[in-house]
């Protein structure tokens, strides 16, 4: 079993990479054979290369973790987020994400859930 402090450190590094100028370092935190699914996707991305091509289209974000829990190699977080092109007056939207880390502390599985209507309203504001 992976030590809790190692999971916390791996997530902290991943979260920091989320705020870098491009998404490549963030994607490099995922295993080669990862699966990635969020509410805006009809099918999961399978593999780091597929995730990289999707991430290249994402806007920059500011993501704030509101809470976190860890069970074994699985971490769940509640968050709020603002996209770079949102109006300063728009409210951030919220979601929950789960991460499953492999023995190399890379993300093997990711699932993010958020209200697509709330995100759309926030982006249009």
SVG drawing of the C-alpha trace seen along z (x, -y; Angstrom):
<svg xmlns="http://www.w3.org/2000/svg" viewBox="-27 -41 34 43">
<polyline fill="none" stroke="black" stroke-width="0.4" points="0.0,0.0 1.2,-3.5 1.9,-5.8 -0.7,-8.6 2.0,-11.3 3.2,-10.1 -0.3,-10.4 -0.6,-13.9 2.8,-14.9 1.9,-13.4 -1.4,-15.3 0.2,-18.5 2.7,-18.3 -0.1,-17.5 -2.3,-20.4 0.7,-22.8 1.2,-21.6 -2.4,-22.3 -1.6,-26.0 1.5,-26.1 1.5,-27.9 0.8,-24.7 -0.8,-21.3 2.2,-19.1 3.6,-18.8 0.2,-18.1 -0.4,-15.3 3.0,-13.9 1.6,-13.2 -0.6,-10.5 0.4,-6.9 1.0,-5.9 -2.2,-3.7 -4.3,-6.1 -8.1,-6.6 -9.5,-10.1 -13.2,-11.0 -15.1,-14.2 -18.7,-15.4 -18.0,-17.1 -16.8,-13.8 -19.0,-11.0 -16.1,-8.5 -13.0,-8.4 -9.6,-9.3 -7.4,-6.2 -3.7,-6.7 -1.4,-9.7 -1.2,-10.6 -5.0,-10.8 -5.2,-12.9 -2.4,-15.2 -4.4,-15.9 -7.5,-16.8 -5.7,-18.9 -4.1,-21.0 -7.6,-22.5 -8.3,-23.4 -8.3,-27.0 -6.0,-27.9 -7.7,-27.5 -7.5,-28.5 -8.6,-25.5 -9.1,-25.7 -9.3,-22.5 -12.0,-22.9 -11.6,-19.4 -9.7,-16.2 -9.9,-12.6 -7.6,-9.7 -8.3,-6.0 -5.4,-3.7 -4.2,-4.8 -7.5,-6.7 -7.8,-10.5 -11.0,-12.5 -11.3,-16.3 -14.0,-18.8 -13.0,-22.0 -14.1,-25.2 -12.6,-26.5 -12.4,-29.6 -11.3,-29.4 -9.0,-32.1 -11.5,-33.6 -14.3,-34.0 -15.5,-37.4 -14.2,-38.5 -17.8,-38.8 -18.6,-35.2 -18.9,-32.8 -16.6,-29.8 -18.2,-26.4 -17.7,-23.4 -17.0,-19.7 -15.6,-16.6 -12.7,-14.6 -11.2,-11.2 -7.7,-10.1 -6.3,-6.5 -2.5,-6.5 -0.3,-3.6 2.8,-2.3 4.9,-5.0 2.6,-7.7 1.2,-8.5 -2.5,-8.9 -3.9,-5.7 -7.5,-6.6 -9.2,-10.0 -12.9,-11.0 -14.2,-14.5 -17.9,-15.4 -19.3,-18.8 -22.6,-20.5 -22.2,-21.3 -24.9,-23.9 -23.2,-25.8 -19.9,-25.7 -21.6,-27.0 -23.2,-29.8 -20.0,-30.7 -18.0,-30.8 -20.7,-32.9 -20.9,-35.4"/>
</svg>
